[in-house]
Amino acid sequence: MQPAQALRAKDNLLLCLDAFGTLFKPRKPIAVTYAEVAASHGIPTGGSQNANEVQERFKIAFKGESERNPNYGKATGLGPKRWWHNVIHNTFTAFMPLGRTVPMEAIKELYQMYSSKKGYVLYPDVKDFFAELQKYNRDGPTQKLKWPYKRVVVGIITNSDDRTRGVLETLDLNVASRRFGTSAQWDPEPSSSKDIEFVVQSYDVGHEKPDHRIFDAATTMLEQVLAAESSETTPDDFEKLYVGDELEKDFDGARRAGWHAVLVDRNGVMSSSTKFRYGRVNLMDHKPQIEVIMARSLFDLGMWEPRTLRAVPRWWKYETA
């Protein structure tokens, strides 16, 4: 029999979310934007009509740079700016006429574009969801979020370079300055007044999802939030829930790190009449099927509760591409 402490419901919730693909997405397909910027700088890619070729070149360049300089250049000291310079340069090299080099202006434009809302847009439910979280923490359960928790701490866990916080801010989310691995000055207002109370990026941690250490870093950030509030609450008083859009990195990674996990359906695989269900899926052919929990939108997380969901009797099949 499990000890009573292990069965006791937690009073608070640590809710962490992925960023790219969960909260925001590219305004246009990345290959289309690359092709358009290339055309404006005289790079003969064939324009947006030839985006498929640009996409293939981008994939090759991205994979090669990741192998040579893992984690956006963190592992080798290259740094993210130079790392992306190499990716963009190598994407376009095959298109350049003999004797010409990739214009630096094109590289700079793309790097800056994907550092802000010029390159990205929030999913439609994001702003309203964070507003509802603020209301929940201020006034208690709402019509859309009926959780039983006294406090919800919200963070970001993302495989990314050092630009995630800046991107989120330009997308009009209120993000605290607390960032793993940095000594940034704290905001004068409490982090609980922010949409997002801390940011954990793989570049800062030195490890990428699904490695458990990036999830452990979020627990460290929770400790800092509680210490700043002089709270007697400890991380052990928090349920830990991670929400992302990728099976292996997000759902499986979080579960292996000891967290609860939910996939948000950003690809429209769930029926329009379904909001929140269990499923089974093979992450890879050689792995056994695992239980998957998926929400159609962020607001449907309001139906999440770790004990009652175990009683849901229906199953559905999540098909991978």
C-alpha positions in Angstrom: 0.0 0.0 0.0 1.3 3.5 -0.8 1.9 5.9 2.1 -0.8 8.4 2.8 1.5 11.3 1.8 1.8 10.0 -1.7 -2.0 9.8 -2.1 -2.7 13.3 -0.7 -3.9 15.8 -3.3 -1.5 18.7 -3.8 -2.7 22.2 -2.9 -1.0 24.0 -5.7 -0.1 23.6 -9.4 3.1 24.3 -11.3 2.0 24.7 -14.9 4.8 24.8 -17.4 4.3 25.2 -21.2 6.3 24.7 -24.3 6.7 27.8 -26.4 7.2 27.2 -30.2 4.4 25.1 -31.5 2.4 25.4 -28.3 2.0 29.1 -27.6 3.2 30.6 -30.9 3.9 29.6 -34.5 5.5 31.1 -37.6 3.4 33.8 -39.3 4.1 32.0 -42.5 5.7 28.6 -43.2 9.4 29.2 -42.5 10.5 28.0 -45.9 8.2 30.5 -47.6 9.6 33.4 -45.5 13.2 32.3 -46.2 12.5 32.2 -49.9 10.8 35.6 -49.9 13.7 37.2 -47.9 16.2 35.5 -50.2 14.4 37.0 -53.3 14.5 40.5 -51.8 18.3 40.2 -51.5 18.9 38.7 -54.9 19.4 35.1 -53.9 17.9 33.0 -56.7 16.0 30.4 -54.8 13.0 30.6 -57.2 10.9 32.6 -54.7 8.1 31.3 -52.6 7.0 29.0 -55.4 10.2 26.9 -54.8 9.7 26.8 -51.0 9.9 23.0 -50.9 13.5 23.1 -52.1 14.4 25.8 -49.5 12.7 23.7 -46.8 14.9 20.7 -47.7 18.0 22.8 -47.6 17.0 24.3 -44.3 16.5 20.9 -42.8 19.9 19.7 -43.9 21.6 22.9 -42.6 19.7 22.8 -39.3 20.6 19.1 -38.7 24.2 19.6 -39.6 24.7 22.6 -37.4 23.0 20.7 -34.5 25.4 17.8 -34.9 28.5 20.1 -35.1 27.4 22.5 -32.4 24.6 21.1 -30.2 22.0 23.1 -28.4 22.3 26.2 -30.5 26.0 26.4 -30.0 26.0 26.2 -26.2 28.0 23.0 -26.1 30.9 24.4 -28.2 30.8 28.0 -27.1 29.7 29.2 -30.6 26.6 31.0 -29.3 23.1 31.2 -30.9 23.7 34.2 -33.1 26.6 32.6 -34.9 24.8 29.3 -34.9 21.8 30.7 -36.8 24.2 32.6 -39.1 25.6 29.3 -40.1 22.2 27.6 -40.6 20.9 30.5 -42.8 24.2 30.7 -44.7 24.2 27.0 -45.4 20.5 27.0 -46.4 21.2 29.4 -49.2 24.7 28.4 -50.3 23.5 25.8 -52.8 21.4 28.5 -54.6 24.2 31.0 -55.0 25.8 31.5 -58.4 29.5 30.7 -58.7 31.6 33.4 -57.1 28.9 35.0 -55.0 28.4 34.6 -51.3 25.2 34.8 -49.3 24.5 38.4 -48.4 24.9 39.2 -44.8 21.9 41.5 -44.9 19.7 38.5 -45.6 21.1 36.6 -42.7 20.6 39.5 -40.3 17.0 40.1 -41.5 16.0 36.5 -40.9 17.7 36.4 -37.5 15.9 39.6 -36.4 12.6 38.5 -37.9 12.6 35.3 -35.8 13.5 37.3 -32.7 10.1 39.0 -32.5 6.5 39.0 -33.5 7.6 39.9 -37.1 8.2 36.2 -37.5 5.6 34.7 -35.1 2.0 34.8 -34.0 0.2 33.5 -31.0 -2.3 30.7 -31.3 -5.8 32.2 -30.9 -6.5 30.8 -27.4 -3.2 32.0 -25.7 -3.9 35.6 -24.7 -7.4 34.7 -23.2 -6.0 31.7 -21.5 -3.3 33.7 -19.7 -5.9 36.3 -18.7 -8.0 33.6 -17.2 -5.0 32.3 -15.3 -4.5 35.8 -13.8 -8.2 35.9 -12.8 -7.8 32.4 -11.3 -4.8 33.4 -9.1 -6.5 36.6 -8.1 -10.1 35.4 -7.4 -10.0 31.7 -7.3 -11.7 29.1 -9.6 -13.4 30.6 -12.7 -16.1 29.3 -15.0 -13.4 28.0 -17.4 -10.7 27.0 -14.9 -12.3 25.0 -12.0 -9.2 23.6 -10.5 -9.0 23.1 -6.7 -5.6 24.8 -6.4 -4.7 27.7 -4.1 -2.0 28.9 -6.4 -0.9 28.3 -9.9 2.7 29.2 -10.8 3.2 29.4 -14.6 6.6 28.9 -16.4 8.0 28.1 -19.8 10.2 25.0 -20.5 11.5 25.1 -24.1 14.2 23.7 -26.4 15.4 27.0 -27.8 18.2 29.5 -27.8 18.2 32.6 -25.7 15.4 34.6 -27.4 12.2 33.0 -26.1 11.4 35.6 -23.5 11.9 38.4 -25.9 9.7 36.8 -28.5 6.9 36.3 -25.9 7.2 39.9 -24.8 6.8 41.2 -28.3 3.7 39.1 -28.6 2.3 41.1 -25.7 2.6 38.5 -22.9 3.8 39.8 -19.6 6.9 37.8 -18.7 8.9 38.1 -15.5 12.7 38.5 -15.8 13.4 35.3 -13.9 15.3 33.1 -16.3 17.2 29.9 -15.4 21.0 30.3 -15.3 21.0 34.1 -15.3 21.4 36.8 -12.7 18.8 39.1 -14.3 17.4 41.9 -12.1 14.0 40.9 -10.6 11.0 43.0 -11.6 9.8 45.4 -8.8 6.3 43.9 -9.0 5.7 40.3 -7.9 6.0 37.5 -10.4 2.5 36.4 -9.6 1.3 39.5 -11.4 2.9 38.3 -14.6 1.5 36.0 -17.2 4.7 33.9 -17.1 6.8 33.8 -13.9 9.9 32.2 -15.2 11.5 30.9 -18.4 13.7 27.8 -18.7 15.5 27.5 -22.1 17.6 24.5 -23.1 20.4 26.9 -24.1 20.6 28.1 -20.5 20.3 24.7 -18.9 22.7 22.9 -21.3 20.3 20.0 -21.8 17.3 19.7 -24.2 14.0 17.9 -23.8 13.3 15.1 -23.2 16.3 15.1 -20.8 14.9 15.2 -17.2 17.4 18.0 -16.2 15.5 20.7 -18.1 12.4 19.8 -16.1 14.4 19.7 -12.9 15.5 23.2 -13.7 11.9 24.3 -13.6 11.6 22.9 -10.1 14.6 25.0 -9.2 12.9 28.1 -10.6 9.8 27.3 -8.6 12.0 27.3 -5.5 13.2 30.7 -6.4 9.7 32.0 -6.9 8.6 30.7 -3.5 11.7 32.1 -1.8 11.1 35.5 -3.3 7.6 35.4 -1.8 8.9 34.3 1.6 6.4 31.5 1.2 6.3 28.5 3.6 5.0 26.5 0.6 7.6 24.1 -0.9 7.8 22.4 -4.4 6.5 19.2 -2.8 3.1 21.0 -2.3 2.7 21.4 -6.1 1.4 19.1 -8.7 3.6 19.5 -11.8 1.9 19.7 -15.2 3.7 20.1 -18.5 1.9 21.1 -21.7 3.5 20.8 -25.2 2.8 19.7 -28.7 5.4 16.9 -29.3 5.0 13.3 -28.2 8.6 12.4 -27.4 10.1 15.6 -26.3 7.1 17.0 -24.4 4.7 14.3 -23.3 7.1 11.4 -22.8 9.9 13.6 -21.5 7.8 15.2 -18.9 6.3 11.8 -17.8 9.8 10.3 -17.5 10.9 13.4 -15.3 8.0 12.6 -12.9 5.6 15.3 -14.2 2.0 15.0 -15.4 1.7 15.8 -19.1 -0.8 16.9 -21.6 -0.5 17.3 -25.4 -2.3 20.3 -26.9 -3.8 19.5 -30.3 -2.3 22.1 -32.5 -2.6 19.9 -35.6 -6.3 19.3 -35.5 -6.2 15.5 -35.0 -9.1 15.4 -32.5 -12.7 15.6 -33.6 -14.5 18.9 -33.1 -16.8 17.4 -30.6 -13.9 16.2 -28.4 -12.2 18.4 -25.9 -10.2 16.2 -23.6 -9.4 12.5 -23.8 -7.0 9.7 -23.3 -5.4 7.9 -26.1 -2.7 5.4 -27.0 0.2 5.9 -29.4 3.5 4.4 -30.5 6.2 7.0 -30.1 8.5 4.9 -32.3 8.0 1.5 -33.8 10.3 -0.1 -31.3 8.6 1.4 -28.3 5.5 0.0 -26.7 2.3 2.0 -26.7 1.9 4.6 -24.0 -1.1 6.4 -22.5 -1.5 9.9 -24.0 -3.7 12.7 -22.7 -4.6 15.4 -25.2 -6.5 18.7 -24.9 -8.0 20.4 -28.0 -7.1 23.8 -26.7 -5.4 25.5 -23.7 -8.8 26.2 -22.1 -9.6 22.5 -22.1 -6.9 22.1 -19.5 -9.5 23.4 -17.1 -10.8 19.8 -17.2 -7.5 18.4 -16.1 -7.2 16.8 -12.7 -4.7 14.1 -12.0 -7.0 11.7 -10.1 -10.3 11.9 -11.8 -8.8 11.5 -15.3 -7.7 8.0 -14.4 -11.3 7.0 -14.4 -12.1 8.1 -17.9 -13.2 4.9 -19.7 -12.9 5.9 -23.4 -9.9 5.5 -25.6 -9.0 7.0 -28.9 -6.2 6.5 -31.3 -3.7 9.2 -32.0 -2.2 8.6 -35.4 1.3 9.9 -36.1 2.4 11.2 -39.5 
